[in-house]
Amino acid sequence: MNPKYRLQSLTQQHDAHLPRQVANDIATPSLSIMHFNFQHPVFRTPGARFILWGPSRRPTFRVAVGTLDGLIEIDSLRREFQIASGSHDDQLIELAIGGLRFVPDIKPGDAIPSEVLTGEASWSVTEKHKNIAQSRLQVQLLSWVSGKEVLLTDPHEIEMFLDQIENRTKLREAFRNAAIALGHGADNAEPVIRQIELLARELCYIEALRDRFSLAAKIGNRLSHMTKSYATDRKAMAELKRVQELHRTGVDEFTDILREADAQTGEILSALKTVERQVAYIRKSRDTLYALLLQWEPQITASADLRPHRTPETDKALAELYRFLAPRFACGRSMLKTRRPEPAMTERLVR
């Protein structure tokens, strides 16, 4: 590809190129602080932290009480310790509730996740995922200029497609045509490059999440390999099939969001014309996918124990997987939806 049209490195900072409205929306947090600097003495209690508790993942305040843990509902925390509405600590509690989507727990003194403050991701991606995001957008640009939809999902296939000499030529033409369509001169592709850089900078997080979740999807392959070993035990086989059904439901939930995110930027010219809206949508999808992936992470790690042949370790891993999936996906439930609340937790002690 001609260097004139080559996208600048995505590792550079492009805040100067953010659309004005996006920059305004993400520039100033509601509090002029970057850490959870609570003031009430209750937040200095040993073991104090906010967590998501139970199958419903309800935001809860947790403290250490000797060898036990005490769980306090958020409303009870405010009421019992007289944390006034709109006060410094009350606002931090709200930020903590929002921040639990992105971290497993929040302790007083922790940094506030940047997703809550600025909308930017608090985690990093590799150069690999930056390149994938950039390449996908280039393929979409080629699809637009040729008038033929190119359906490629595998990163290796995308790379091979873009490396074809004729596509390199078409890509230069695509940048010129896009510049004209966006109201610039045919020789002024720089604004188009900046717009694509901005979109790729956001989409690379989607690519990283897609890549990581593929390991959760592959759990289904492991389950399939186990069927022969479980076939002689009718009860165990029924349980295995139930886990397979629940797993497919969980995978579909994640992949449906991915498909929606892909479709949103599929019409590349429309996306380039509405970058502000696209950035907001991509970030919302990114945060939703990340919150889901956090719940899947323990199962991705534990899936190594799902061997093709039945063993005590395999039985245990399968039971753990069922305990994870059943409360979330039985009867069409979703990890994104609000579920039946847990019993009252005020001052409850758990081992």
C-alpha positions in Angstrom: 0.0 0.0 0.0 1.3 3.5 -0.9 2.8 5.1 2.2 0.6 8.2 1.5 -2.4 6.1 2.4 -0.9 3.9 5.1 -2.6 4.3 8.4 -0.5 5.8 11.1 0.5 3.6 14.0 -2.4 2.8 16.3 0.0 2.9 19.3 0.2 6.7 19.0 -2.2 8.9 20.9 -4.9 10.5 18.8 -6.9 12.4 21.4 -6.3 15.6 19.3 -8.4 14.0 16.6 -11.3 13.0 18.7 -14.6 14.6 17.5 -15.4 17.7 19.6 -18.5 16.2 21.1 -16.9 13.0 22.0 -14.0 14.9 23.6 -16.5 17.0 25.6 -18.4 13.9 26.7 -15.4 12.1 28.1 -13.2 14.9 29.3 -14.5 15.7 32.8 -15.6 13.1 35.4 -18.4 14.0 37.8 -15.8 14.0 40.7 -12.4 15.7 40.5 -10.8 12.6 42.0 -9.2 9.5 40.6 -9.4 7.1 43.6 -12.0 5.8 45.9 -11.0 8.1 48.8 -14.0 7.4 51.1 -14.3 9.5 54.3 -16.6 7.5 56.6 -14.8 5.3 59.1 -16.8 2.2 58.0 -14.7 2.2 54.9 -11.6 1.7 57.0 -13.0 -1.5 58.4 -10.6 -4.5 57.9 -11.4 -6.3 54.6 -13.7 -3.5 53.4 -14.5 -3.8 49.7 -17.4 -3.8 47.2 -18.2 -7.0 45.4 -20.8 -8.6 43.2 -22.4 -11.3 45.4 -24.4 -14.4 44.5 -25.8 -15.7 41.3 -27.6 -12.4 40.7 -24.2 -10.6 41.1 -25.7 -8.0 43.3 -23.5 -5.0 44.4 -22.6 -5.6 48.0 -20.3 -4.1 50.7 -18.2 -6.7 52.4 -16.1 -6.5 55.6 -14.1 -8.9 57.7 -15.6 -9.9 61.0 -13.1 -12.1 62.7 -12.7 -15.3 60.6 -16.0 -14.5 58.8 -17.2 -12.0 56.2 -20.1 -9.6 56.7 -22.3 -8.7 53.8 -24.2 -5.4 53.8 -26.7 -4.4 51.1 -25.9 -1.0 49.5 -29.2 0.6 50.6 -28.6 -0.6 54.2 -25.0 0.7 54.1 -26.2 4.1 53.3 -29.0 4.0 55.8 -27.2 2.4 58.8 -24.1 4.6 58.5 -26.0 7.8 57.5 -24.4 8.4 54.2 -26.3 11.3 52.8 -27.6 11.3 49.3 -25.3 13.3 47.0 -22.5 13.3 49.5 -18.9 12.6 48.6 -19.1 9.0 49.8 -22.6 8.5 48.2 -21.2 9.5 44.8 -18.2 7.2 45.3 -20.6 4.3 46.1 -22.3 4.9 42.8 -19.0 4.9 41.0 -18.1 1.7 42.8 -21.3 0.0 41.7 -20.6 1.0 38.1 -16.9 0.0 38.4 -17.7 -3.5 39.5 -18.5 -4.3 35.8 -14.8 -4.0 35.1 -13.0 -5.3 38.2 -13.7 -8.3 40.5 -13.8 -6.0 43.6 -13.2 -2.4 44.7 -11.4 -1.5 47.9 -11.2 1.9 49.4 -8.1 3.6 47.9 -8.4 1.8 44.6 -8.2 3.8 41.4 -11.6 4.4 39.8 -11.8 2.4 36.5 -11.3 4.7 33.5 -14.5 3.3 31.9 -16.4 5.0 34.6 -14.5 8.3 34.5 -13.7 8.9 30.8 -15.2 6.0 28.8 -11.8 4.7 27.8 -10.8 1.1 28.6 -8.7 0.5 31.7 -7.1 -2.6 30.1 -4.6 -2.8 27.2 -4.6 -4.7 23.9 -1.8 -6.2 21.9 -0.5 -4.9 18.6 -2.1 -8.0 17.1 -5.6 -6.8 17.9 -4.9 -3.3 16.8 -3.8 -4.6 13.4 -6.9 -6.9 13.1 -9.2 -3.9 13.8 -7.4 -1.8 11.2 -7.5 -4.6 8.6 -11.2 -5.2 9.1 -12.0 -1.6 8.4 -9.8 -1.7 5.3 -11.7 -4.7 4.1 -15.0 -2.9 4.7 -13.7 0.1 2.7 -12.8 -2.2 -0.2 -16.3 -3.8 0.0 -17.9 -0.3 -0.2 -15.8 0.8 -3.2 -16.4 -2.4 -5.1 -20.0 -2.7 -4.3 -19.5 -6.3 -3.3 -19.8 -7.5 0.2 -16.6 -9.3 1.5 -17.4 -11.7 4.3 -14.1 -12.5 6.1 -13.8 -13.2 9.8 -10.5 -15.1 10.1 -7.6 -12.6 10.7 -5.3 -14.7 8.5 -7.7 -14.7 5.6 -8.2 -10.9 6.0 -4.4 -10.4 5.8 -4.1 -12.5 2.7 -7.0 -10.7 1.1 -5.4 -7.3 1.7 -2.0 -8.5 0.5 -3.3 -9.1 -3.0 -1.8 -6.6 -5.4 -5.1 -5.7 -7.0 -6.6 -5.0 -3.6 -3.8 -2.7 -2.7 -4.6 -0.7 -5.8 -8.3 -0.7 -5.0 -7.6 0.4 -1.4 -5.9 3.6 -2.7 -9.0 4.2 -4.9 -11.2 3.5 -1.9 -9.5 6.2 0.2 -9.9 8.7 -2.6 -13.5 7.9 -3.1 -14.2 8.1 0.7 -12.5 11.5 0.8 -14.8 12.8 -1.9 -17.9 11.2 -0.2 -16.9 12.9 3.1 -16.6 16.3 1.4 -12.9 16.4 0.9 -10.8 16.5 -2.2 -9.7 13.3 -3.9 -6.1 14.0 -3.0 -6.9 14.8 0.7 -7.2 11.3 2.3 -5.8 12.4 5.6 -9.2 13.1 7.2 -10.4 9.6 6.2 -7.2 8.1 7.6 -7.8 9.9 10.9 -11.4 8.7 11.1 -10.4 5.1 10.4 -7.6 5.4 13.0 -10.2 6.6 15.6 -12.6 3.7 14.8 -9.7 1.1 14.8 -8.5 2.5 18.1 -11.9 1.6 19.7 -12.6 -1.6 17.7 -9.2 -3.2 18.7 -10.8 -3.8 22.1 -13.6 -5.7 20.5 -11.1 -7.8 18.7 -9.2 -8.6 21.9 -12.5 -9.7 23.5 -13.5 -11.8 20.5 -10.1 -13.5 20.6 -10.2 -14.2 24.4 -13.8 -15.5 24.3 -13.0 -18.0 21.6 -11.5 -20.0 24.4 -14.8 -20.1 26.2 -16.5 -21.1 22.9 -14.1 -24.0 22.5 -15.3 -25.5 25.8 -18.1 -26.8 23.6 -15.6 -28.9 21.6 -14.3 -30.3 24.9 -17.8 -31.2 25.9 -18.5 -33.0 22.6 -15.3 -35.1 23.0 -16.6 -36.3 26.4 -19.9 -37.8 25.1 -18.4 -41.2 24.2 -16.9 -41.6 27.7 -20.2 -40.6 29.4 -22.5 -42.6 27.1 -22.7 -45.7 29.4 -24.0 -43.7 32.3 -27.5 -42.4 31.4 -27.7 -39.9 34.3 -24.3 -38.5 33.6 -25.0 -38.3 29.9 -28.2 -36.3 30.6 -26.3 -33.9 32.7 -23.6 -33.5 30.1 -26.2 -32.7 27.4 -27.8 -30.2 29.7 -24.5 -28.5 30.2 -24.0 -28.5 26.4 -27.3 -26.7 25.9 -26.6 -24.1 28.6 -23.1 -23.5 27.2 -24.5 -22.9 23.7 -26.9 -20.4 25.1 -24.1 -18.6 26.9 -21.9 -18.5 23.8 -24.8 -17.2 21.7 -25.3 -14.4 24.1 -21.8 -13.2 23.7 -21.6 -13.8 19.9 -24.9 -12.0 19.3 -23.4 -8.8 20.8 -20.3 -9.3 18.7 -22.4 -9.6 15.5 -24.3 -6.4 16.4 -21.0 -4.6 17.0 -19.7 -5.8 13.6 -22.9 -4.8 11.8 -22.8 -1.3 13.3 -19.5 -0.6 11.5 -20.3 -2.8 8.5 -21.6 0.2 6.5 -18.2 1.9 6.5 -19.1 5.2 4.9 -22.0 5.7 7.3 -19.7 4.9 10.2 -17.1 7.4 9.0 -19.9 10.1 8.8 -21.1 9.4 12.3 -17.8 8.7 14.2 -19.1 10.2 17.4 -22.1 7.9 17.5 -19.9 4.9 16.5 -17.4 5.5 19.3 -20.1 5.7 21.9 -21.7 2.5 20.6 -18.4 0.6 20.4 -17.5 1.5 23.9 -20.9 0.4 25.2 -20.5 -2.9 23.4 -16.9 -3.2 24.6 -18.0 -2.7 28.3 -20.9 -5.2 28.0 -18.6 -7.9 26.4 -15.9 -7.3 29.0 -18.3 -7.6 31.9 -19.5 -10.9 30.4 -16.0 -12.2 29.8 -15.0 -11.5 33.5 -17.7 -14.0 34.5 -16.5 -16.6 32.0 -12.8 -16.3 32.9 -12.8 -18.9 35.8 -14.5 -21.4 33.4 -11.9 -20.7 30.7 -9.2 -21.6 33.2 -11.0 -24.6 34.6 -11.8 -26.0 31.2 -8.3 -27.5 31.1 -9.7 -30.3 33.4 -12.4 -31.2 30.8 -10.6 -34.3 29.4 -12.0 -36.5 26.7 -12.1 -39.5 29.0 -14.2 -39.5 32.2 -12.2 -39.0 35.4 -13.0 -37.7 38.9 -11.4 -34.4 37.8 -13.6 -34.3 34.7 -16.7 -34.9 36.8 -15.8 -32.2 39.2 -15.0 -29.7 36.4 -18.3 -30.5 34.7 -20.2 -30.0 37.9 -18.5 -26.6 38.4 -19.4 -25.6 34.8 -23.0 -26.6 35.4 -23.1 -24.5 38.7 -21.8 -21.5 36.7 -24.2 -21.9 33.8 -27.5 -23.0 35.3 -28.3 -19.9 37.4 -27.5 -17.7 34.5 -29.0 -19.4 31.5 -31.7 -21.8 32.7 -35.2 -20.7 31.5 -33.8 -18.3 29.0 -32.0 -16.1 31.6 -29.1 -13.9 30.7 -26.0 -12.7 32.5 -27.0 -9.2 31.2 -30.5 -9.2 32.7 -31.6 -8.4 36.3 -32.5 -11.6 38.1 -34.4 -12.4 41.3 -32.6 -10.7 44.1 -30.9 -12.6 46.9 -32.4 -12.8 50.4 -31.8 -9.8 52.6 -28.1 -9.6 53.3 -27.8 -6.8 55.9 -25.0 -7.8 58.3 -25.2 -11.4 57.1 -22.1 -13.4 58.0 -20.7 -15.9 55.5 -17.8 -18.3 55.9 
